[in-house]
Structures are given as structure tokens and as C-alpha cells.
Amino acid sequence: MAEGLRGRKKSPILFCSMLFVLIVVGIGYMYIQATPRYSLYQFKRTILKHDAERALAYLDTDSIVDNMVKDIFNEPDKQKAPPKNKLEASMRGIGKDVIMQNLPSIKEQLREQLKSAIISYNDRAALDNLSRANILGLNITMDGNIALVKIRGKDKVAFKMAKSPEGRWRIVAFNVNELIVPGGK
């Protein structure tokens, strides 16, 4: 009879312990899902599965295009060659105006091209490299709803992420020079 009493006393303690562990694991999982690193992991998985719709949920193509255009036209003056004459200066202005007027169609074309590329991409070497890529090899600095991502061993930010209203992190800007692998295509 004493053994039966001990078994009943252990049962609530065991139940409470298991419940506590489940709560801690659940909270940990919810925390991890709300990180930029987890979004990058999911982004990588969707590309490997050729799931274009889900992959594009991790890319804010509108912001990417806007930031690229801003980077192109707002380069520091030391990097731009000054216009040689008034004609060249006005041509640059016309070029900027043409791009600004066509931004909506450029954004749509980018989305469609990315979808097509994700669905049909079949370069085994590149996909194998992506599957071996480790998101732990990234340095991520968070400041509120913005995350700056650097590739380990590099000093400059490779891309910028922002937290979306749905809670997932999305890539909003690229630093193309930091993403290019020396000797790569």
C-alpha cells in the first residue's frame, strides 16, 4: 500500500515536470521561428524544394528594387565619373526618369524571373553548395525590426532584412559586391 501512495505522489511531479519541459521547448521554438536566421533557413529550404511562391515570401522584391535603384543613383560622387558635358548630364537624368517610370514593371518582371529561376534551376553543383551552406556562418546584427547580415570573414553587410507584419524576416536589400564569390560566376 505504501508503494501505491508513492506512485501517486510521483505522478503529479512527473506530469508537472513534463509540462514544464514542453512549455520551455514550445517557447524556445516560437523564439527561434521569430529570428532572421530561421527565415534564412526556411528561404534556403524553399529554394532547394523549388517552391517559388514560398521562397518569394522571404524576399521583398519591391524593396530590393527600390534599394538597388537608390544605390545606383545615389552613389557617392567619388565613385561616379562626373559628366563630361551637359548632354551626358541630361542623358543621366533621362535615364533616371525612364527607370523611375518603369519601376512597377521592373518589379513585376523581377518577381516573375525569380519564380521561373527557382522552379527550373537545375545546376546540381550550385544546389549542392546551397544545401551544404550553413546559416550559422553568418553574422547577424539586429536593431529592432532590421537585421544586417554579414558573411563571416567579410567586413561589409551582404544584405539587409526587415521583419514583416506576419512575423517572418524578409530580405529587403543586397550588397551585390559582398555576395559575389571570387572566381565564381
N, C-alpha and C positions, 0 to 999 in steps of 0.2 A: 504494500500500500504506500509506503514511503517513496518507492521508486516512481509510482504513478504521479505523485504530487510533484516530485522533482521534474518529471517530464512536462507537466502542465506549466510549471514556472519557467522552464526554458523556452517553451513555445512562444509566449509573448515577447520575450527578449530576442529570440531568433527572428521573429516576424518584424519587430521594430528595427533590428539591425539591417535586415534585408531591405526594408522600406527606405531606410536612411541611405543605403548604398545606391538604390535605384534613383532616389531623388538627386543625389550628388552626381551620378552618371548622367541623368537627364539634364540637369543644369549645365554640366560641362559640355554636353553635346550641343545644347542650344547656344552656348557661348561660342563654341568652335564654329558653328554654322554662321555666326554673325561676323566672321573675320574676313579680311581681304584674302588671306591665304586659302581659306576654304573655297571662296569664289573662284580663285585661280585654279584650284584643284578640280572643281566642277567644270570650269571652262575647258581645261585640258581633256577631261573625260568626254565631254560632248564633242570635241573635235575628233578624238580618236574613234568615237562611235559614228561619226559623220552626221550628227544631229544638228543641222544648221540653225533651226529655229531656237533651240535651247542655247546653242553657242552664242547666238546674237543677243541673247538676254544678258550676257556678260560683257557686251561691247555697246557703248553708247556712240553709235556711228555718227549721229548728228554732232555731238560734242567733239568727237575725233576730227571730223572735217573742219568744224569751226576753229579748233585749236591749231590745226595744220595751216589753215589759211591765215590765221593771226600770226603764226610763227613766220610764214613766208613773207608777209607784207610788213611785219614789224621787226625785221632783223635789225640788229644794231648797225648803225651807219658804217662802222669799221669793217663789217663783213660784206657790205654791199659796195659794188663799184658805183661811184657816182655817175649820173647820166652825163654822157659826153656832150649832149646838146639838148635844145628844147624839144626836138622831135622825139628823142629817146625818152625824155621825162614824160612827155604826153602819152607815148606808147605804153609806158609802165602804168600810168593812170588808167588808160583804156583797158589794159589787161586786167587790172584790179576790178574795174567796173564790170567787165564781162564775167569774171569769176563770181563776183558777188551776186549778179543777176541769175547765174546758173547754179547757185548753191543748192537749192532744193532738188534739182535733177541730179546733181553730182552726188548728193547724199543717198538718193534712191538707187542710183547706179552702183554705188559702193556697197549698199546692203545686198543688192541682187548678185553682184560679183562675189561677195563673201559667201553668200549662200551656195552659189554654184561651186565655188572652190572647196568649201568644206564638204559638200556632198560628193564631189567627184575626185577629190585629191587622192592619188594612189601611189605616191612616191614612198616606197617601203622604207628606204633609208631615213628619210625625214620623219616619217611616222614612228619608226623605231626609236629615233633620237628623242622625239617628243614623249614617247611612252617611258623612256628612261629618265627624262628630265625630272628633277626633284624640286618641288616648290619650296623646300626648306633651304635651297641655295639662293634664296632671295632675301635681301634686307628690306623690310617693310617698316616705314615710319608713319605712324598715324597721327593726325592732327584733327580731332573731331571727326567729321564726315569725309575727310580727304586722306588718302593714303599715297605716299610716294614710294615707289618700288625701284630698288637698285639691284643690279646683278652683282653678286659677291665678286669682289676683286675690281670693281669699277667704281669710279667716284661720282659719276653723274646719274641722275634719275633716268631710268629706262622708260618708265611710264607712270602715269598718274591714274588713281582710281577714286571714285566717289561712291558714297553709299546711296542707293536708290531708295525711294519711298517703300518699296516692297521688302527692303532689308538686305538685299544682295548687293555686293560691291560690283561696280562696272568700270571697265577701262574707259577713260574719257580723253586721254592724251598720250601720244607716243613721242619718244625722243629717238627717232629712227637711227641716228648715228650710234647710239648705245646698244641697239638691238642687232646691228649687223655684226655677224661673226667674221673675224679676219679670215680671208681665204675662202669664205662661203659665197653662195650666190645671193 
